[in-house]
Amino acid sequence: MGNSVVGKPIKDFGQQQMNEPVDIFIERIDSILSHSVSVPLMKLDAQGFECQILDGMSPEIATNIRQIKFELAGKWLRQQGCMDLLPRLRNFGYVINDEKGDVIVADSVNCGVCDAYATKK
């Protein structure tokens, strides 16, 4: 299947055949979710564009999202200028945990690619 980063196909392995590009539509989270909707879990996997997603989320919407599962991939985050992802999530009132449940207090993590969770305090 592969990935894409806003129109640039990225192969999962060297010999992978890529399909034709697909048009995508981008909307702010605030334009999709109502302030009255409770979201128990939101998954973010945006190849380093997580900060731009958070830019489209108001504090009112963040209040209704109990937990966010996301991928910490330093390479992708650096390429998209999203090196402050963890502080941004904390500013929305989340506590950050690694896959084992341990709290991450640092502003960045050097794990290559790992899953993490942001949970409302």
Order of alpha helices (4+ residues) and beta strands (2+ residues): beta-beta-alpha-beta-alpha-alpha-beta-alpha-alpha-beta-beta
